[in-house]
Amino acid sequence: MIKKDLLGPAGGEEEEVAEDRVRERYLVGMLAPRKQEIAPEELDEVGQAGTDSAEDGKAELFPLPTKTFRPSSMGMTFSVDGAAKALKLTVRWGQYTRADSETLKRPDGTLLRVWKREQIEGVTDKLMMREGQFVPWNPHEEHPDVSVKGRIRKSQDEWIVTLFLVNGKQEPKVRQDEAWLLQPEIIVESTDGQAVFRKRVKNSRTSDQVDPLVVMETDAMTMLYRRRLEFAVGHGTSVHAVVSPDDYERAVRLETRTIPTQEIPQTTPPTAKDIPALASLVLDMKLLSEASDADLPRYLKALPDAYAEWIEQHRKKIDDPAEDLQKHAMAANEALKKCTGTLARIRAGIALLESNPQAADAFRFANRAMWQQRVRSRFVKEVRKGQKPDLSDLDIPANRSWYPFQLAFILLNLPSVTDLHHEDRTHPTDATADLLWFPTGGGKTEAYLGLTAYTIAMRRLQGVVAGRPGEFGVAVLMRYTLRLLTLQQFQRAATLMCACEVIRREDPKKWGKEPFRIGLWVGMKSTPNTTAQSQEAIQQVRDAGYGQSGTPAQLTSCPWCGRTIDPGRHITVNVGPGTPWRTFIYCGDELGECPFGAKQSPNEGIPALVVDEEIYRHPPALLISTVDKFAQMPWKGQVQMLFGQVTKYCPRHGFRSPEIEDADSHNAYRGLPAVQSVAHPLLRPPDLIIQDELHLINGPLGSLVGLYETAIDALASWEIDGKKVRPKVIASTATIRRAQEQVFKLYQRKLEVFPPHGTDITDNFFAIQRTPSAEYPGRKYLGICAQGKSNPAALIRVYVASLAAAQLLYDKYDTLADPWMTLVGYFNAIRELGGARRLVEDEVSTRLRDTSSRGLANRARRPILEELTSRKSAADIPKILDRLDVVFSKAAEAERKAALGQRSARPLPLDVLIATNMISVGVDVDRLGLMAVFGQPKTTAEYIQSTSRVGRKFPGLVCTIYNWARPRDLSHFEQFEHYHSTFYQHVEVLSVTPFAPRALDRGLSALMVSLIRLASERLNHNITARELKRDDELMDAAIAAITDRVLNVEGANDRAAEVKAMLAERRDVWLREIQDARHYFLAYRAASSQPSKGLLSQAGDGPWRTFTCLNSLRDVEHSINLVLGNEDGLDTALSGNGTQANQGANS
């Protein structure tokens, strides 16, 4: 329906168009008469509104062409077998002429004047293969000014053919549309039906010109995608190739496509039907949680056995001519070698469960916790939709079973999480970081949540190690890059921690008295820094009915039972002398049924901490944060508590450190007993660090993250009997290329990707690409390139067609059409989104009231629009995500109508959600099935991530609206099908340079201060900055840690020496500041209550100084535009953008 509305012919080959201009009826697929100049005002960009931010992306600014013409030709370039003698060429288009209608009449009974369509077609089989320009061919004698032109070149054993369909007509003064060609099409095939079209060969560098790792990955990609080839590239259009069923390297026919489509298949885990050897594998979490020590290995044995059999089967394929792997033998053997290594690690995990009773106990705990998490998550989702589910109906194997890849990932990581001295964890350079790679929406989160549950359980079972108790402190540190992703994953992980806490309460002797808590550590814009700020935020809700940013109301409903949490009623903040200084979030349960309501859990509530101050005092077992938050390390001494550096424990307020203000004793208060702080040993630092969406740790942000990671790795390390223990690191992503170097520079660890690929992209044992079907619907992409039309016009038409087509389905099929009733609009920057918002609210809304005249359905109600951008507060985002779950249903419409004016009326579903790249990670709403992408995203990874938000559960449709004036957009459109069928192959290489000069300028001082201030209590307090000594052991340790890291990561002694000199210079500046402090004392930051001077200065407060430290890892220089020039000066064609470039360079 969308293609018919935008391209036509909507009424069939002989349609009549009752509009003033037929070229205004359609958006794409038009060849203009020659020399049709486009006026500059017709090239308007979508109006820009709003300010770009780091979270939303930056707008790409291009100078508008001062003079251009409407396209009057289209064509393609392709390769033909050198033995071919001639080609058959078919050309078609729609010719519209002005005439009286045969059926449509005016009110007075006279026939209406319409545009009548005639299908024009020309065929020739005499396109002879001769080098040079071929004689123009006229497809139809009645249109002598329409021709096919082109050129043929000989290249070794093939012909390179380029041809164009050219509209050479002159536009008449009246009935101008008669000179236009609409719905043009070119079809090329051999004269005898043979597959003569050969794959396009792209130039590539030889192996001696590039890094061996690059060669290895390139060879692997070539092997994996060997059956997905490109046969032609379009010019002003896209091309579809009909591949020979007998030879995938040959095509039998090439066809231009004005609106190209490509369906991306689902990638799903295998079932016993796919791999019969998996039939005996127990995936049910309930059964695994109840298994005996003897049964556990038996339940799991089928997984490695089936994988081993699969590896051997694929090893045999290397010599099978039908698999075409002989020329990829090296890449294939290397791939299977990695598979064999993964197999050995899985078996080691099972062996650990067989030999270590604590590991078996922790594994059972993890399975029980995840069983409850999965079932409770479904239960909560139904409750939030207004349903009344029965928990027993949801507690079935299908809802509580692992996928094989999830279970395997947990098993292969068990040894390194359990054994504190395991080489995969502790070796200074050969330790392993495991990267979980699986397509978006495939279940990566559940895999690392399962490992999280195992880690916190194992830590409790291990008890006191080297004097450090395992019951307290942060066990797992889970980090994200974007606020939206962090908030949504916090809600999902909260259900897991509730499950862990329920298990603990049943047996506190085994699992400890300290609650299993989850913490959200993201910053003041989202959550409060102090309990006093938390109290203020909740008071605002009570007084005004809504709160501002920095609110503790991060859960809209109970993660265990789904009951609504009203911040004004169910969040209690205890502040003031004698109180616990805690923020308690209670379930909205008024009947006392929920274990996390005020009645059953009066002194804890939901085990979630969202206030920085409380996270420091009560370090949660699982801490979720943004990578950006670690910019606070040099500024806040309390951060050391997250790494186990505590001094005392107050039974009323929690742990203490030098920067935590508290008295040594407290009198009895309102039923609370008198208490006294006691000395407490150091806590264990985090055992597991999880980095989700690793592909976002890139560029300037990635470089600074890698630099600060030096401190995090050092602070999270500790010693047992003189042996250093480092945290285990895992990461996950759906899009990454050449990650080995990136991961080593970030974490100083070798990379292992799981699951390792096999010999073909369609099957790696743990993930199988499914042929699109009713059981496994794919995600279909449509390419819309409205050449010669303005961007606002293209956006309006696509939005109207999409919403009206969905409405037509909804009118017929009711809630079955719900997946396509909410249109998700993606924009590369907030400024583009702001301009588009006005178009949707005005032009799109108006046109939707009259789309039935074009064969679609009117959408009478004004569309409800919402946005998901950085402009939304932390309090708004959970509400928007909840609103996205509201479905379109005629029954619900009737209920709303009956309950009109009542408070309990169901909310209306969203018609349009517009979003920036904030939506590309973390938005998991199964019902979404329709998206419009405005402009090709800057990276392929971003494109995959954002478009994967739709089509999770139902068939997905993505309309990509290309900007034809941007070469990159046009190139993607002209190669649409091949690009989409291989877009994981096109994911960009990531760049991380933590020890580059500019990264050191911005972060080295902060890194040094962090390592000195947070390593112990001695120099932790703000005022202890003045106590540094020249030969201070903390300074020496910090310099050694940083230079060792540089040496290991960069592998260059000269670079390490340079960094060591920079650190010595900073040490001298620090000591000079201490010496110069006569009438004041030196503190890390100036204290208002005492005469002091701050060693550290804020970025942006005056010129950059030696100890200027960032408050955000995103506070780096922006990119700038360059103006290319020639020997005489600026290029006049680009000089109009010079002001902008100069401003960027000076910013």
N, C-alpha and C positions, 0 to 999 in steps of 0.2 A: 504493500500500500504506500509506503514511503517512497519507494522508487518510482511508482506510477505518478505520484503527486509531484515529484521534483523533476523527473525526466520525461515521463509520458511514454507513449500516448495513453493517457488515462482512460480514454474511451475506445481504445482499439485502433487498428491500423487505418480505419476510415472515420475517425472521430470528427466531431464538430466542436469547435471551441467558441463559445459565445462570450468572448471578452474582447476588449478594444485591441489589445496586442497579444499575439500568441507567445511572443518571447517574454512577456511578463507572466504568462500562465505558468511557465516552467522555469526552473532555476538553473539547470545544467543541460549539457548536450546541445550546444548551438554553435554553428560556424557562421560568423558574420560575413557580409560582403566585404570586399577588400578595402583597406584604408579607412576602417571605422575607428576614428580616434575616440578615446575615452576622456571626457572632461575631468579635470582634477577633483571637482566636487563629488563625482561619482565614485571616487576611490576612498571614501571615508572609512577610517578605522572605527571599531566599536569605541564609543566614547569612554574615556578612562576616568575613573573616579576612585578615590581611596588612596592609601599609601602602602607601598610594597613593604613586606616584612620578610625576615629570614625564614619564618615558618611557611609562608605562603608562596615564596618564589618571587623572582624579579621579572618585570615586564621586559620583553625584548623590543627595543626601539629601532625601527628601520626607516630610512628616509623614503618618502613616497616618490614614485617616479613622476617627473614633471610632465612627461608626455609618453603615452603608450597607446596601443591599438587593441581593439577587441580581437580575439583569436579567430582567424579565418582558415586555419588548417589544423590538422592533427595527423599523427602517424605513429610509426614504430620502427625499431631497428632490431634485426634478428640475424641468426646464422643459419645457413643452409648447407647441406652436404654438397661437397664439391662435385659429386657425380650427377647432381640434379641438372636437368636441362631447362625446365620451365616451371612456373608456378601458376596455380589457379587463384584468381583474385576476385572477390565479391565485395561490392560496395553498396550500402543501403543508406537511405535517409528519409525523413519525412518532409514532404513539400506541402506547405500550407498556402492556400489561395483564398481570396475573399469571394464569397458567393452566398446566394440565398440558401437557408437551411431547408432540408427536406422534411424536417419534423417540428422544429421549434418555431413558435409564432409569437408575435407581439400581442398585447391586449386587444388591439383592434382587429386581430385575425390575420394580418399580413405576415408573410414569412420573415423571419429574423435574419439579418445579415450576420454570417458567422465565418470563421476560418475553417475551411474544409481540408482535411489531411489526405494526401495521396502518398502511398508507399512507392518510393523510387528504388529500383535495384538494377545494378549492372554487373555482368559477369564476363570475365575473360580468362582463358587458359593459355594466353600467349605472353605472359611476363617472362621473357627469355633471359636466361642467366648469361649475360654478357657484361664485361667490365665497363664502367662509365655510367653516365646519366642515361636513363632509358627514355624513350619517346613518351611524352605525356599521353595518358589514356583517358578518353572521355567516356565515363560509364553510361551516359544516357543522352541520346541524340537531342532530346528536347531541352537539355540543360548543357549547352556547349561550353559554358564558362566554368563548369565544374569538372575537375580533372584529378588524376592521380599522377604525381610526379615523384621522382626519386633517383637514387644512385645505387649502383652495385659495385662492390670492390672484391677483389680476389685476395684471400689471405691463406696461404699455404694450401690446405686441402678443403677449404670451405669458402662459401660466398657470404659476404656481409652485405645485407640488404637494408636500405633505409628508404621508406616510402611515406608519402603524405597524401591525404585527401585535401584538396585545395578548393575553396570557394572563391572563384575569381569574378563573381558577379559584381555589377555596379548597383548600388542601392538606388531605387527609383524615388521620385519625389512623393509619390502616393503609394499606398499599400507596400510600405517598405519591408514588411515581414515576409513578403513573397520572395525576397532575395536571400533569405536566411535558410540554412540547412539545419533541421532539427533531428534529434536522435540519430546522428550519423554513426555508421558502423563499418569497419573494415574486417574482412575475413580472408586469411591467406592459408592455402593448403597445396599439397602437391597435385599434379594433374592426374596421378594414378592412385591416390589415396595412401601412398607410402609415408612412413615417418621420416621426413627429410630434414626436420628442424633439429638443430643441435644445441646443446647447452651453451650458454654464454660463458666464456672463459675470462675471468678477471685476473689482472696482473697481480702477482704477489711476490714478495721479496724471497730470495733464496735463503737456505738455512744458514749460510755463512755470513749473512748480513744482519741477523737479528739474534737476540738472546735465545739460548737453547730452551729455556722454559716457555718462551713465546712460541717457538717452533713446535714444541710438544703439544701445547694447547691448540695451536692452529691445526695441527694434524689430527688431533682428537675431534675438533669441531667438524673438520672435513669428513672424517669417518662417520660421525654421528648423523650428519645431515646429507649423506651422500645420495640419498634418494629424493631430496628436495632441491630441485635445480631451477635456474632461471633460464628461460628460452628467448625472451624478448624484453625490451624496455620501451615504454610508451613515450610519445612526445605530445604533451598537451592532453593526454588520455592515459588510461591504464590498459594492460593487456592480460588476457587469459590464455593459457596454453592447455590444449588437450593432449595429455601425455599418452604415449603409446603403451598399451597394456603389456607389450612384449619386451620393451626396453625403456627403462625409466630415464635414460639419457637422451631419448628422442621424443619429439612431439609430432603429432599428425596434423594439428591445426592451431592457428593463432587467431584470436579474436580481440578486437578492441572492446574495452568496457568503460563506458562513461561513468557509471557508478559501480566500481569493482567491489566484490565481496570476497571474504575469506572466513571460513569457519575454523576456529581453533578448537581442537578436540580436548575433552576433559582428560586430566591425568589423575588416576585414582589408584589406590593400593590394590594388590591382587587378592583374589578370593580363592577358596579351595577349588572352585570351578576352573579358574585359570591355572592354578598350580596344585594338582591333586595331592602332592606331598605335604601340603599345609593342612590337610584335613584333620590331622591329630593335634595340631597346635592349639593350645588353650589361650584364647585371647580375652576371655571373660574376666574382668577385673575382680568380680566377686569370687569366682572360683580360685583365682590366684591368691586372693587375700586370705582364703580359708585353707590353702594347700599346706600339707605337712612338709617338713624338711625333705623327706624322701620323695614326695610327689613333685616338688617344684622343678627339679631338673627334668623329670620325665614329661611334665606338662610343656616344657619349653624346647625340648630336644629337636622337635620337628623343624623348628625355624632354621638353625644352622645346617641341618641335614638337607633341607630343601634348597637352601642357598648354595650349598656345595654342589648339589646335582645340577643346578642351573648354571653354575660357573663352568662345569665340565661340558655341558651341552653347548655353551657359547664358545668354549675353546675349540670344539670340533668344527664350529662354523667358519673358523678362520680359513680352513682348507676347502670349504665348500664353494665351488664356483658360483652357485646361485646367490650366495650372500655378497659376492663382489668385495671380499675383504683382503684379497691377496696383496693389493697395492697399499693396504692400510695395516699390514700385519704387525708392524712395530707399535702403532698406536693401539691396536686391538690387544696385543700381549701386555702392554703397559696397563691398559684398563683392567684386564682380568687379574693382573698382579695386585692392583689396589683392592679389587674385590676379595681376593684371597686374604689380604691383610685384614680387611674388615671382618671376614668370616672368623679369623683367628681371635679377634678381639671379642666378638659375640660369644664364642665358646669360652673364652676366659671369664666373661661375666657370669655365665651359667655355672662354671666350675667354682667361682667364688661363692655363689649361693649354696652350692653343695658342701663347701668346706668351712664356711664361716657362719655360725648361727646368728650372729648379730646382723650380718648382711641379709640373711633370709628374713629375719624379723623386720628389718627396715623395709625390705622389698614388699612384704605383706602389708605393712603399714601404708606404703605408697599406693599399693593397689586398692586398699580399702578407702583411702582418702580420695583417690581419683574416681573410684566407683561412685562415691557419694557426690563428688563434684560434678560428674557428668549427669547423673540423674537429677540432682538438685538444680543444676543449671537449666535443664529442660523444664522442670517443674516451675521455676521462677519465671521463665519466659512465658509460659502459659498463663500464670497468674497475672503478669503484667499486661497481658492482652485482654484481661477481663474474664478469662475462663476460670473454671473451678475443677482443676485436674485432680485425679486420684493418684497419689504417689506410687501406689502399687502397680498401676497400669503403665507407668513410665519405667519402673524398675525391672527392665527386661534385658536380656543379653545384648540385643541390638543397640541399646542406649548406653551400655557400660563396657564395651569391648575396645581393646586396642586395635589399631591398624598394625600390621607387621612391622612397618618402618618405625613406628613409635616405640614399640617394644624393643626392637633391635637397637635403636639409638640409646635407650636407657641401659640395656644390658652391656653394650660395649663401653659405656662410661662408668659402670659400677666399680671396677678395680681402682681407677684413678681417683674417684671420689672417696672410696673407702680407705685405701692405703695412703696415708699422709706422705709417704716417701716414694710413691710410685713415680717412675721415670717420666711418664706422660704428663705428670703434674709438676714435678719439682726440678727437673734438669734445667740449668740456667739458659741453655739455648735449644735443646732438643725436646723440651716439653711440648705437648700437643694441645692445640686449640681445635676443637671439633666444631665444624660448621655444618649445621643441619640445612640442607637444601631441598626444598620441596615447593611446588607451585603454590601461589597464594590461595588460602582457603583450604589447604589440604590437611591441616591438623598439626602444624609445627608447634603451636602453643601447648597443646596437650602433652606433647613429647617432653618439652622442657619443664612443664609443670609437674609431670610425673617424677622427673629427676630431682626437682626441687623438694618434693615430698620425701623422697628417699634420703636426700642430704640432711634435711632437718631432723629426720628420725634417727639416722645413723649418728649424728652428732649427740643427740640425747643419750643414745645407748652407749656411746664411747665414754661418756662422763668426763671426769677430769683428766686432762692430758697435759703433761709438763706444767702442772700447777694451774692450768686454765680450765675453768668449768665449761662444759658444752651446753649447759642448760640455758645460758644467757647469751646475748649478743646476736649480731647479724650473721646468720648462717649462709644466706643466699642474697646476692646483690644482683638485681635484675634492672638493666638499663635500656632506655629507649632514647630516640632523638627528638621526637615531636610530642608536644603536650597532649594532643588528642589521643595518640596511640597509648601514651602512658596512662591517661585517665581510664580509657576503656579496658586496658589489660588489668588495671588495678581492680576493676569491678569483677572481672573473670577470676583473677587470682584470689580475691576475697572469699569466694565460695570455697576454694580449696582450703584456705586457712581456717574457715569455719568447720570444715570437715575434719581437719587435723585437731582442732580444739575439742570437738565432740569426742574424738577418740581419746585424747589426753585426759579429759574429765572422767572417762570410764576407768582409767588405770593410771592415776597420777604417780603412783609409786614407780611405775616403769617409765613413764614419759615425762615426769617432772612436774613440779608445782607451778612453774612459770608458764603463763598462757602462750600458745602459739599465736603470734600476732603478725599482721602485715602492716607495713608502713608505706606511706606515699610521700616522697621527698622531692618536691618539684619547684618550690619557690613561691614568693608572695603573690604573684599574679594569679596563681591557682589556689594555693593553700596558705594558711597563716604561718608566719614565722614563730609567733609566740602564743601562749595560751590566752594572754590578754587580748591579742588581736582576734583570736578565735571567739572570745566572749563578745567582742564588739561586733563581729560579723553576724553572730546569731541574734544579738540584740537588734540589729538593723532589720533582720527578717521579722522579728516579733513586732517591731514598731511600724515598719513600712510595708511588710508583706513580701519583701524581696531583699536580697543581699547584693553586695558588690563583689569585686574580685577578691581572691584570698579568703575563700570560705571553707569551713570544714565539711560542708554539705556536698561531699563527693559521691555519696551513694544515694540514689533516689528511691531505692527499695532494698529490703533485706536480702542479702545474697543467699540466705538459707531458705526462707519461706516466701519471699516475693512481696510481702506486705509493704505498703508505701511508708517511706520515712519522711515525715514532715519536719523540716529543720527546726521550726519554731517550737515544736512539741517534743520531738524525739531526740534532739541533740542537747545534752546538758554540759555546761562548762563550769567547772569548779575553780574559781579564782579567789584570791584573798588570803589573808593570814590564817594559817591552820588548815587550809583545804589541801586536797591532793594535787591541785594544779593540773587537772586532766580534763580532756574533752571526751565525753562518753557519747557514742553513737548507738542508740538503741533501736531495735526492731520496732515497727509500728504496731506490733501485736498487743492488743488490749486484754486478751483473755489469758495470757500467761502460757500459751502453748509453745511458743518458739524459745529455744534455749538461749537466744540472744536478745530477748526482750528484757525490760526492766525488772520483771517479776522473777525470772529464773537467773538472771545475770546482773544484779544491781550494781556490782562493783567493777564491771568490765563492759557489758553490752557486746556489740559486735567487735571482735578482736582486731580493730583497725585503728591505726594512728595516722593522722593527717596533719599534725602540727609539728613543725621542726623541733621546737623545744622539747616536746614530749617524746619525739623519736630519739633524741639524744639521751634522755633520761631512761627510756625503756627501749633499748635497741631491739627492734622486731626481728623475728626469725627470718622473715622475708622482707626485704626493702626494695621497693620499686622507685626508680628515679629517672630523671633525664640526664644525659651525659653533661648537659649544660650546667647542672647544679654543682658539679665538682669544681667549677670556677670559684666556689666559696671556700675552698680549702685554705688558702693563705689568710683569708679574712676572718674566719670563724674557728676559734680553737676547739669548739665543741665537736667539730667534725671528727676529731680523733676518737671519739667514743664509738663511732660506727666501725672502727677498726680494733675495738677491744681495749683501748687505752682509757681505763677508768681508775679512780683512786679510792672512792668510798661508795657505800650504799646506804641510802636513806630509806627505811621501810615505808615511808609515806610518799616520797617524791621520786624514788628511783635512784639511779646511779649518779655519781658526781665526778667532775673533773675540775681542773683549775678555773675554767671559764663558766662553770655552772654556779650561779649564786644560790647559796643555801646555808642555813644554820646547821650546826653540829647536832642540835637537839630541838625537839618540838614538844610542847605541852599537849596534854589531852585536849581534844576539840570535837564537840558534837558527836560523841560516841566513838571517836577515833582515839586509840590509846596513845600515851606519850611514847615518843620514839627517839632514838639516838643513832646518828650515822656511825657506821662501822667501816673499818678498812676492808677493802675487797681486792682480791687478786685480779690481774688482767684477764680479760675475756678473750676467747678465740676470735680472731678476725674472720672475715667471710671465707668459707670453704669453696664456694661456687660463685663464679661471676658469669652472668648471662647477658649477652648483647643481642638484642633483637634487631631485625632490619639492618644488618651489617652494611648493606650497600649505601646507606645514608651517611655512614662515617667516611666522608670523602671530601676532597678539596680543602679549603681553609679550615673548616670545622674539623675534618678528619685529622689534619696535621696537628691542630691544637689538642684534640682528644688524645692522639698518640703521644704528644709531649707530656700531658698531665698523667697519662697512664703510667709513666715512670714512677710517679709518686704513689699512685693507687696500688701498683704491683708491689712496691717496697713496703707500704704500710700494711698491706694484707698478707705479708709474709712474716713468719715467725720461726723460732728454732725449737727443735726437740733434740736434746742430747748433742747439741752442737751442729745438727743437721738442719739446713734451711727447708722450710715448708712453704710452698707457693700455692695460691688458690688455683683450682681447676677453672679453665675458661672454655665456655661454649658460646656459639653464636648461631643465628639463623637468618636466612634470607630466601627469597624466591628468585632473585636476580643478581648474579655476580659473575665477573670474569677476572681471570688472573689474580685470584685472591691471595696466592701464596705470599707475595711480596708485601701486600697490604697488611695481612694478618701479622706477619713477622715484625713489621715496623710498628704496628699498633701494640702488640702484646708480647713481643719477643718470644714467640712460640711458633713451631711449625704447624702447618695447616693440614688437617685431614677432612675431606669433604664427605659427608654422608647424606644419601647413599652414593657411592661411587658409580659413575656411568658405566654402561656396558658397551656393546659394539654398535648399538643403534639407539637413536633418540626415543624410540617408541617403547623401550623396555629396559629397566635396570634391575629387575626382580622386585624391588620394593615399590615401584611406580610403573604403571602401564598406561600408555595413551590409548584412549578408547575411540573407535570409529564413531562419529556422531550418530546417535540413534535416539529413539524415544526413551530408552533406559539411561543413556548417557548423552544428554544434549550438550552441544558445544556452545561456544560463544561466537556469534557471527559479527564480523566487522564490515561496515559500509564506508566507502571513501567518497566524500562529497567535496568536489573542487569546482566552485562556481566561477569559472574564469570570465573575467570582464564584469563581474558583479561586485558590489561592495560587500564588505564583511558583515555589516549590520543586516543587510538583506539576506545573506546566506544564513546567518544565525536565526533570524526570525522565521524564515521558511522551514528550516529543519525542525525547530522547536514546535511550530504549528503543526507540521505534518506528523511528527512523532506523537504529540499529545492527542491530536484528533484521530489518528489511526488507532491508538490505544483505546480511546473512548468508543470507537465503533465496535471493537472487540468486547469491551465491557458491556455495552448495551445488549450484545447478543449472548455473552457467556458469563456475565456477572463476575463473581470473585475469581473465576479461573483466569481472568485477564489482569488480575491485580499486579503481577510482577512488572507489568509494563505501564502501569498507570502513574507511577512516580518517575519522572524524568530527572536523572542526575546530570547536571551540567558541570563539566570540568573546565577550569581555566588555569592558564599557566601563571597568572599573577593576579593579585587582588585588584589592581587598577583596571584590568580587562573585565574582571568579574563585576566591579562596581558599575561600569558602563552598561554591561549586559543586563544587569538587574533592572535598570530602568526600561530597557527594551521589553523584557519579559512582563513587567508590571503594566506597561502601556500597550505597545503594539501587539505583542503576542496575545495578551488577554482579549484585546478587541477583536482580532481576527478569528480567535477560537469560537466566537459566537456565530460565525457564518462560514463554516467549513463544509457543511452538508451539500452546498451547491457544487463542491468539487469532489463529491463522492465519498467524503469522510463523515465524521459525526461532530455536531456542535458540542462544545464543552461550556454549557451555560453558566455554571458557577465560576466566579472569578478564581483563577488558580491561586492556591495557597502556596506561597513561596517562602523558603527558609534558606539560610546560607550557613556553611560550615567553614569558617575562616578564623584567623587569629583575632579578628574583631570580636569574636564571641567570648564571653567570660567563662570561667571554670564552672560557674553555676548553670550557665545556659547549655553547655555542650551535652551533659547527660540527658537533659530534657529533649534536645533535638534528636539524639540517638533513640530515645524512647518513642518519639513521635514518628520516626522512620519505621517503627514496627507496626504502626496502625495500618490495617489493610483496608482496601476499597471493597465494600460489600453492600449490596442493596438491602440486606436485612439490617445491617448497622445503620444505613441511611434512614430506614423506617424507625428504628429505635431513637435515633437523634431527633427525628421530627416529632415523635411522641413525647420526648423528654425536653423539648425546646424550652429554654429558660431555666431548667433545673440544673443544679450544681453537678449532679452525677452524670450529666450527658457525656457521651463518649466524645473524645476529641476528633476533629476532622483529620483525615490523612493528608499528607503533603502531596501536592501535585508536582512541584518542582523543588529540587534541592540543588543549589549552585554551590560549588566548592572549589577551593584551590588544591594544591598538592597535600594539604592536611588530610584529604580523604584517601590518599594513596596508601596509607598504612593504618591498620587498626580498626577500620570500619567494617564490621562483620554483620551485615544485615541480609539474611538469606533471601528475603522477598524481592530485593531489587533486581530488575532485569533489563533496564533501559538507560543508556548513557549517551550524551552528546559531548564530544571532546572538541573544544574550540582551539584550533591550532595544534600542530604537532608538538607534543611536549619536548622539552630540551634534551631529554635522554630517553633511550629505549627502556631503561630500567623504570623510569618514572611512568612511561606509557603503559608498560605491562602492569605495574603495581596499581595504577589508578583505574584502568579498565577492568582489572580483575575484581573490583568491588561489585560488579554486576554479573549475573549468570552463575551464582554459586549453587543454587538449588533448582532453578528453572532456566530454560534457554535464555541466553543473554544476547542483547543487541547493542552494538556500539557504533554510533555514527561519528566519524571523524571529519570535522569541517576544516579543510585545508585553506590556508591563506595563499592564493595563487601568486601573489606578488613576492612571496618569500621563497628563494631557491630551495631551501631545505624542505619546506612543506611540499613544494611541487615535485621534488625528487622522490619523496616518500609516496606520493600519489601515483607517480608514473611507474613505480616498482611495487605497487600495493600488495599484490598477491604473494610474491616471493618474500617480501619483507615480513609480512605477517605470518607466513608459514614457517619462517626461520627466525622470528624476532628474539628468541633467547640467544641465538648465535650473535646477534647484533648488540647485545648488552655491552655498554662501554667499559673500558678498563678503568679501574679506580686509581686515584692518585692520592697518596698520603706521604708527606715529607715532614715528619715531626722535628727533625733537626736541621731543617733548612734555615738559612740566616734570618729570614723575616719571621719565621715561627719562633725562633729563639729570642728575637727582639721582643716579641709580644708575650712570651710565656716563660722564659727561663727564670726570671726573678721569682715569679709566683711558684714555680716548681721548687726552687731552692728553699723558699720560705716555708712551703707546705711540708717538705721533708723534715725541716728543723723543728717547726712548731708542733707538728702532729705526732712526732715519733715518740715523745715522752711528755711527762708533766712539767719538766724543769723549765723549758722555754715556751710553754703553752699559753700562759696567761697573757693578756694584752700588754701588760706593763713589763713583761719579762723580755721584751725586745731589747732592752738596755743591758741585759746581762750576758750577751754573747761575748765570748773570749776569742782571741785570735787563734788559739790552738784548741778551740772547743771541739770535743769529740763528735757532737751532733753535726757541726759544720763539716768536719772531715768525712763523716759517714754520708752526708748528703752529696758532697762532691764526688765521693767514690761511687755512690749509687748511680749518679747521673752519667759520669764519664764511662763507667762500665757498660751502661745501657747504650750509649753512643757507639762505643767500640763494638759491641755485639751486634747492634742493628745495622750500623753503617759499614762495619768491617774495615775502618780506616783509622790508623793511629793519629794521623795529622788532624783529622776532624775531632777526635777525642781530645787532643791537645789544645785545639782552639777553644773547645767548650770549657775545658778545665781553666784556661786563662780567663775566659769570660766570667766564670764562677769566682775565681780569685779576685777579679776586679770588683764584683758585686760584694764580696766579703769585705774588701777594703772600704767601699762606700758605706756599708753598714757600720763598720767600726768607727769610721770618721764621723758619722752621724751621732754615734754614742759619745764620742769625745767632744763634739761641738755642743752637746746639750748641757748648758750651764744653769740657765734660769728655768729650765723645764726638763722633763725626762722623756726619753724616747719610748714610744709605744708602737705596736703594730699599726694601730689607727688611733688618731687623736681622740682622747677622752674628754668630754665636755665638763666632767666634774673635777678634773685635775689639770694643772698646767703641763701639758704634754704636746709633743709633736709626733705626727704619724710617720712611720717609716714607709708605709704603703700609701700610694695615692691612686685615686680613681681614674680610670680611663675617661678622657673627655674633660677632666678638670685641669685645664691649662696644658702646657707642652708635655710631651711624653718624657718621663724621667726614668732613672735607673730602676726604681722600685714601683713604677706604675704597674698595676695589676688589673686584669680584666674582671668584670663582674659577670660577664657572659662569654662563653667560648665562641659566640657568633659575632662578637664585637671586633670584627676584622675589616680590613679595607674592602670596599666594594670593587667589583669588576669595572673596567672602563672601556668605552668604545674608542677605537683607533680610527683616525682619518688617514687613508693612504694618499701619498702624494707622489709627484714626479720630480725630476731634477729642477723644474722651474718653480716648484712650490706645491700648494695644495691641489689635489685633483678637483677640478671645478664641478665634476658630477657629484662629488660627495661633500663639497665644502659647506653645503647647507647644514650638515650635521656637526660641523667643527666646533661650534660653541658648546654643544653638549659634551663632546669628547674632552675639551679643555676643562670644562667644569668638573668632569669626573676625575681628571688627573690631579686637580687641585684640592679635591675633597679629602 
